[in-house]
Amino acid sequence: MTTTPKTDSDVTVVHLMRHGEVANPDGVLYGRLPGYHLSELGRQMADRVAEHLAGRDITHVVASPLERAQETATPIAKAHGLDIASDERLIEADNIFQGKTFGVGDGALKKPENWKYLTNPFRPSWGEPYIELVVRMMEALGAARDAARGHEAVCVSHQLPIWVVRQFAERRRLWHDPRKRQCTLASLTTFTYRGDKIVSVGYSEPALDLVPAHLRAGAQPRWGKGAIKGASKGFGA
């Protein structure tokens, strides 16, 4: 019995990109709220990644419908002469603290009525269940893979959805310490498929030199008094 050897047409690469920095002077957890756009630095991050991917065989660009994701995708799509598709499944995770500042001493956490939302970090109790994130993100990745068969696709999404689907693909537990996500602004989490199966997951940070030190992967955000406005509070973004 003979088997047909695999060819390059069986390999598809899907880059799952986190959006660039957002203009957020009040430091709120903006979640799915409309009206939050890239900052000037965020636009520079998007341009840097577009330059990094310019020589790649990208045939499909898709983004979360939120402005910051669409704006991040724009220079990448332009560099390859493509339109940007939108996919609701790439949207930010739902979160009970959306629209609030979030810190131990200066935000929603100091109000006892909010403590009930912090009882179960495994689901989690404050937002969209991790397993639901995995289901929709795997569907979005599969759709991008199908649209770019034998080539490469870029999907622009948000930190928590990207990190959770990576955890799933690497067969790790979904619940985690939000401060330890490896998903810096404008980073690429790259899924390589052979046929319909993910065979490897990679990670890169083409715009790392533009990312403030306190927002890099593994950095510990500052909480409470003296917190850095606009810094990740560990619940998405």
Contacts in CASP RR format, 6 or more apart in sequence:
PFRMAT RR
TARGET T0000
AUTHOR 0000-0000-0000
METHOD contacts of the structure
MODEL  1
MTTTPKTDSDVTVVHLMRHGEVANPDGVLYGRLPGYHLSELGRQMADRVA
EHLAGRDITHVVASPLERAQETATPIAKAHGLDIASDERLIEADNIFQGK
TFGVGDGALKKPENWKYLTNPFRPSWGEPYIELVVRMMEALGAARDAARG
HEAVCVSHQLPIWVVRQFAERRRLWHDPRKRQCTLASLTTFTYRGDKIVS
VGYSEPALDLVPAHLRAGAQPRWGKGAIKGASKGFGA
6 194 0 8 1.000
8 150 0 8 1.000
9 149 0 8 1.000
9 150 0 8 1.000
10 150 0 8 1.000
10 194 0 8 1.000
10 195 0 8 1.000
11 150 0 8 1.000
11 192 0 8 1.000
11 193 0 8 1.000
11 194 0 8 1.000
11 195 0 8 1.000
12 145 0 8 1.000
12 148 0 8 1.000
12 149 0 8 1.000
12 150 0 8 1.000
12 151 0 8 1.000
12 152 0 8 1.000
12 153 0 8 1.000
12 192 0 8 1.000
12 193 0 8 1.000
12 195 0 8 1.000
13 148 0 8 1.000
13 151 0 8 1.000
13 152 0 8 1.000
13 153 0 8 1.000
13 190 0 8 1.000
13 191 0 8 1.000
13 192 0 8 1.000
13 193 0 8 1.000
14 141 0 8 1.000
14 142 0 8 1.000
14 144 0 8 1.000
14 145 0 8 1.000
14 148 0 8 1.000
14 152 0 8 1.000
14 153 0 8 1.000
14 154 0 8 1.000
14 155 0 8 1.000
14 190 0 8 1.000
14 191 0 8 1.000
14 193 0 8 1.000
15 53 0 8 1.000
15 152 0 8 1.000
15 153 0 8 1.000
15 154 0 8 1.000
15 155 0 8 1.000
15 188 0 8 1.000
15 189 0 8 1.000
15 190 0 8 1.000
15 191 0 8 1.000
16 141 0 8 1.000
16 155 0 8 1.000
16 157 0 8 1.000
16 162 0 8 1.000
16 165 0 8 1.000
16 166 0 8 1.000
16 188 0 8 1.000
16 189 0 8 1.000
16 190 0 8 1.000
16 191 0 8 1.000
17 49 0 8 1.000
17 72 0 8 1.000
17 73 0 8 1.000
17 76 0 8 1.000
17 154 0 8 1.000
17 155 0 8 1.000
17 156 0 8 1.000
17 157 0 8 1.000
17 186 0 8 1.000
17 187 0 8 1.000
17 188 0 8 1.000
17 189 0 8 1.000
18 156 0 8 1.000
18 157 0 8 1.000
18 158 0 8 1.000
18 159 0 8 1.000
18 162 0 8 1.000
18 183 0 8 1.000
18 184 0 8 1.000
18 185 0 8 1.000
18 186 0 8 1.000
18 187 0 8 1.000
18 189 0 8 1.000
19 38 0 8 1.000
19 46 0 8 1.000
19 64 0 8 1.000
19 66 0 8 1.000
19 68 0 8 1.000
19 69 0 8 1.000
19 71 0 8 1.000
19 72 0 8 1.000
19 156 0 8 1.000
19 157 0 8 1.000
19 158 0 8 1.000
19 185 0 8 1.000
19 186 0 8 1.000
20 38 0 8 1.000
20 41 0 8 1.000
20 42 0 8 1.000
20 45 0 8 1.000
20 46 0 8 1.000
20 68 0 8 1.000
20 72 0 8 1.000
20 185 0 8 1.000
20 186 0 8 1.000
20 207 0 8 1.000
21 38 0 8 1.000
21 39 0 8 1.000
21 41 0 8 1.000
21 42 0 8 1.000
21 45 0 8 1.000
21 185 0 8 1.000
21 186 0 8 1.000
21 211 0 8 1.000
21 215 0 8 1.000
22 30 0 8 1.000
22 36 0 8 1.000
22 37 0 8 1.000
22 38 0 8 1.000
22 39 0 8 1.000
22 42 0 8 1.000
22 68 0 8 1.000
22 230 0 8 1.000
22 237 0 8 1.000
23 36 0 8 1.000
23 37 0 8 1.000
23 38 0 8 1.000
23 39 0 8 1.000
24 30 0 8 1.000
24 36 0 8 1.000
24 39 0 8 1.000
24 229 0 8 1.000
24 230 0 8 1.000
25 229 0 8 1.000
25 230 0 8 1.000
26 101 0 8 1.000
26 229 0 8 1.000
27 101 0 8 1.000
27 229 0 8 1.000
27 230 0 8 1.000
27 231 0 8 1.000
28 99 0 8 1.000
28 100 0 8 1.000
28 101 0 8 1.000
29 95 0 8 1.000
29 97 0 8 1.000
29 98 0 8 1.000
29 99 0 8 1.000
29 100 0 8 1.000
29 101 0 8 1.000
29 102 0 8 1.000
29 233 0 8 1.000
29 235 0 8 1.000
29 236 0 8 1.000
29 237 0 8 1.000
30 36 0 8 1.000
30 98 0 8 1.000
30 99 0 8 1.000
30 237 0 8 1.000
31 92 0 8 1.000
31 93 0 8 1.000
31 95 0 8 1.000
31 98 0 8 1.000
31 99 0 8 1.000
31 158 0 8 1.000
31 236 0 8 1.000
31 237 0 8 1.000
32 66 0 8 1.000
32 91 0 8 1.000
32 92 0 8 1.000
32 94 0 8 1.000
32 98 0 8 1.000
33 98 0 8 1.000
33 99 0 8 1.000
34 66 0 8 1.000
34 67 0 8 1.000
35 67 0 8 1.000
36 66 0 8 1.000
36 67 0 8 1.000
36 68 0 8 1.000
37 67 0 8 1.000
37 68 0 8 1.000
37 71 0 8 1.000
38 45 0 8 1.000
38 46 0 8 1.000
38 67 0 8 1.000
38 68 0 8 1.000
38 71 0 8 1.000
38 72 0 8 1.000
41 210 0 8 1.000
42 72 0 8 1.000
42 185 0 8 1.000
42 186 0 8 1.000
42 210 0 8 1.000
43 71 0 8 1.000
44 207 0 8 1.000
44 210 0 8 1.000
45 72 0 8 1.000
45 185 0 8 1.000
45 186 0 8 1.000
45 207 0 8 1.000
45 210 0 8 1.000
45 211 0 8 1.000
46 71 0 8 1.000
46 72 0 8 1.000
46 73 0 8 1.000
46 74 0 8 1.000
46 75 0 8 1.000
46 76 0 8 1.000
46 186 0 8 1.000
47 75 0 8 1.000
48 186 0 8 1.000
48 206 0 8 1.000
48 207 0 8 1.000
48 210 0 8 1.000
49 72 0 8 1.000
49 75 0 8 1.000
49 76 0 8 1.000
49 186 0 8 1.000
49 188 0 8 1.000
49 206 0 8 1.000
49 207 0 8 1.000
50 75 0 8 1.000
50 76 0 8 1.000
50 78 0 8 1.000
50 79 0 8 1.000
51 79 0 8 1.000
51 206 0 8 1.000
52 206 0 8 1.000
52 207 0 8 1.000
53 76 0 8 1.000
53 79 0 8 1.000
53 154 0 8 1.000
53 206 0 8 1.000
54 79 0 8 1.000
56 152 0 8 1.000
57 151 0 8 1.000
57 152 0 8 1.000
58 76 0 8 1.000
58 80 0 8 1.000
58 82 0 8 1.000
58 148 0 8 1.000
58 151 0 8 1.000
58 152 0 8 1.000
58 153 0 8 1.000
58 154 0 8 1.000
59 80 0 8 1.000
59 82 0 8 1.000
59 147 0 8 1.000
59 148 0 8 1.000
59 151 0 8 1.000
59 152 0 8 1.000
59 153 0 8 1.000
60 82 0 8 1.000
60 85 0 8 1.000
60 144 0 8 1.000
60 147 0 8 1.000
60 148 0 8 1.000
60 151 0 8 1.000
60 152 0 8 1.000
60 153 0 8 1.000
60 154 0 8 1.000
61 73 0 8 1.000
61 76 0 8 1.000
61 77 0 8 1.000
61 80 0 8 1.000
61 82 0 8 1.000
61 83 0 8 1.000
61 84 0 8 1.000
61 85 0 8 1.000
61 153 0 8 1.000
61 154 0 8 1.000
61 156 0 8 1.000
62 73 0 8 1.000
62 84 0 8 1.000
62 85 0 8 1.000
62 86 0 8 1.000
62 87 0 8 1.000
62 90 0 8 1.000
62 140 0 8 1.000
62 143 0 8 1.000
62 144 0 8 1.000
62 147 0 8 1.000
62 153 0 8 1.000
62 154 0 8 1.000
62 155 0 8 1.000
62 156 0 8 1.000
63 69 0 8 1.000
63 70 0 8 1.000
63 72 0 8 1.000
63 73 0 8 1.000
63 84 0 8 1.000
63 85 0 8 1.000
63 86 0 8 1.000
63 87 0 8 1.000
63 90 0 8 1.000
63 155 0 8 1.000
63 156 0 8 1.000
63 157 0 8 1.000
64 70 0 8 1.000
64 86 0 8 1.000
64 87 0 8 1.000
64 88 0 8 1.000
64 90 0 8 1.000
64 91 0 8 1.000
64 92 0 8 1.000
64 156 0 8 1.000
64 157 0 8 1.000
64 158 0 8 1.000
65 86 0 8 1.000
65 87 0 8 1.000
65 88 0 8 1.000
65 91 0 8 1.000
66 91 0 8 1.000
66 92 0 8 1.000
66 158 0 8 1.000
69 90 0 8 1.000
69 156 0 8 1.000
69 157 0 8 1.000
69 158 0 8 1.000
70 84 0 8 1.000
70 86 0 8 1.000
70 156 0 8 1.000
72 156 0 8 1.000
72 186 0 8 1.000
73 84 0 8 1.000
73 154 0 8 1.000
73 156 0 8 1.000
74 84 0 8 1.000
76 154 0 8 1.000
76 156 0 8 1.000
77 83 0 8 1.000
77 84 0 8 1.000
85 147 0 8 1.000
87 140 0 8 1.000
87 143 0 8 1.000
87 144 0 8 1.000
87 155 0 8 1.000
89 136 0 8 1.000
89 137 0 8 1.000
89 139 0 8 1.000
89 140 0 8 1.000
89 143 0 8 1.000
90 137 0 8 1.000
90 140 0 8 1.000
90 155 0 8 1.000
90 156 0 8 1.000
90 157 0 8 1.000
90 158 0 8 1.000
90 161 0 8 1.000
91 157 0 8 1.000
91 158 0 8 1.000
91 161 0 8 1.000
92 157 0 8 1.000
92 158 0 8 1.000
92 160 0 8 1.000
92 161 0 8 1.000
92 236 0 8 1.000
92 237 0 8 1.000
93 127 0 8 1.000
93 128 0 8 1.000
93 133 0 8 1.000
93 158 0 8 1.000
93 160 0 8 1.000
93 161 0 8 1.000
93 236 0 8 1.000
94 127 0 8 1.000
94 128 0 8 1.000
95 126 0 8 1.000
95 127 0 8 1.000
95 128 0 8 1.000
95 235 0 8 1.000
95 236 0 8 1.000
96 114 0 8 1.000
96 117 0 8 1.000
96 126 0 8 1.000
96 127 0 8 1.000
97 108 0 8 1.000
97 114 0 8 1.000
97 117 0 8 1.000
97 126 0 8 1.000
97 235 0 8 1.000
100 107 0 8 1.000
100 108 0 8 1.000
101 107 0 8 1.000
101 108 0 8 1.000
102 108 0 8 1.000
102 109 0 8 1.000
102 233 0 8 1.000
102 235 0 8 1.000
103 109 0 8 1.000
103 110 0 8 1.000
103 223 0 8 1.000
103 224 0 8 1.000
103 227 0 8 1.000
103 233 0 8 1.000
104 110 0 8 1.000
104 223 0 8 1.000
104 224 0 8 1.000
105 223 0 8 1.000
105 224 0 8 1.000
105 225 0 8 1.000
106 224 0 8 1.000
106 225 0 8 1.000
106 226 0 8 1.000
106 227 0 8 1.000
107 224 0 8 1.000
108 114 0 8 1.000
109 115 0 8 1.000
109 118 0 8 1.000
116 125 0 8 1.000
117 125 0 8 1.000
117 126 0 8 1.000
117 127 0 8 1.000
118 125 0 8 1.000
118 126 0 8 1.000
119 125 0 8 1.000
121 175 0 8 1.000
122 175 0 8 1.000
123 129 0 8 1.000
123 130 0 8 1.000
124 130 0 8 1.000
124 175 0 8 1.000
126 235 0 8 1.000
130 164 0 8 1.000
130 174 0 8 1.000
130 175 0 8 1.000
131 174 0 8 1.000
133 160 0 8 1.000
133 161 0 8 1.000
133 164 0 8 1.000
133 165 0 8 1.000
134 164 0 8 1.000
134 165 0 8 1.000
134 168 0 8 1.000
134 174 0 8 1.000
136 161 0 8 1.000
137 157 0 8 1.000
137 161 0 8 1.000
137 162 0 8 1.000
137 164 0 8 1.000
137 165 0 8 1.000
138 165 0 8 1.000
138 168 0 8 1.000
140 155 0 8 1.000
140 157 0 8 1.000
141 155 0 8 1.000
141 165 0 8 1.000
141 191 0 8 1.000
142 196 0 8 1.000
144 153 0 8 1.000
144 155 0 8 1.000
145 153 0 8 1.000
145 193 0 8 1.000
145 196 0 8 1.000
147 153 0 8 1.000
158 236 0 8 1.000
158 237 0 8 1.000
159 181 0 8 1.000
159 183 0 8 1.000
159 232 0 8 1.000
159 236 0 8 1.000
159 237 0 8 1.000
160 178 0 8 1.000
160 181 0 8 1.000
160 235 0 8 1.000
160 236 0 8 1.000
160 237 0 8 1.000
162 183 0 8 1.000
162 189 0 8 1.000
163 176 0 8 1.000
163 181 0 8 1.000
163 182 0 8 1.000
163 183 0 8 1.000
164 174 0 8 1.000
166 183 0 8 1.000
166 189 0 8 1.000
166 201 0 8 1.000
166 203 0 8 1.000
167 173 0 8 1.000
167 174 0 8 1.000
167 176 0 8 1.000
168 174 0 8 1.000
169 191 0 8 1.000
169 198 0 8 1.000
169 201 0 8 1.000
170 201 0 8 1.000
178 234 0 8 1.000
178 235 0 8 1.000
178 236 0 8 1.000
179 218 0 8 1.000
179 220 0 8 1.000
179 221 0 8 1.000
179 234 0 8 1.000
180 218 0 8 1.000
181 217 0 8 1.000
181 218 0 8 1.000
181 234 0 8 1.000
182 203 0 8 1.000
182 217 0 8 1.000
182 218 0 8 1.000
183 189 0 8 1.000
183 217 0 8 1.000
184 205 0 8 1.000
184 208 0 8 1.000
184 211 0 8 1.000
184 215 0 8 1.000
184 216 0 8 1.000
184 217 0 8 1.000
185 207 0 8 1.000
185 211 0 8 1.000
185 215 0 8 1.000
186 205 0 8 1.000
186 206 0 8 1.000
186 207 0 8 1.000
186 210 0 8 1.000
186 211 0 8 1.000
187 203 0 8 1.000
187 204 0 8 1.000
187 205 0 8 1.000
187 206 0 8 1.000
187 207 0 8 1.000
187 217 0 8 1.000
188 203 0 8 1.000
188 204 0 8 1.000
188 205 0 8 1.000
188 206 0 8 1.000
189 201 0 8 1.000
189 202 0 8 1.000
189 203 0 8 1.000
190 201 0 8 1.000
190 202 0 8 1.000
190 203 0 8 1.000
190 204 0 8 1.000
191 198 0 8 1.000
191 200 0 8 1.000
191 201 0 8 1.000
191 202 0 8 1.000
192 198 0 8 1.000
192 199 0 8 1.000
192 200 0 8 1.000
192 201 0 8 1.000
192 202 0 8 1.000
193 199 0 8 1.000
205 211 0 8 1.000
205 216 0 8 1.000
205 217 0 8 1.000
208 216 0 8 1.000
213 219 0 8 1.000
214 221 0 8 1.000
214 222 0 8 1.000
214 228 0 8 1.000
214 231 0 8 1.000
215 231 0 8 1.000
215 232 0 8 1.000
221 227 0 8 1.000
221 228 0 8 1.000
221 231 0 8 1.000
221 232 0 8 1.000
221 233 0 8 1.000
221 234 0 8 1.000
222 228 0 8 1.000
222 231 0 8 1.000
223 233 0 8 1.000
END
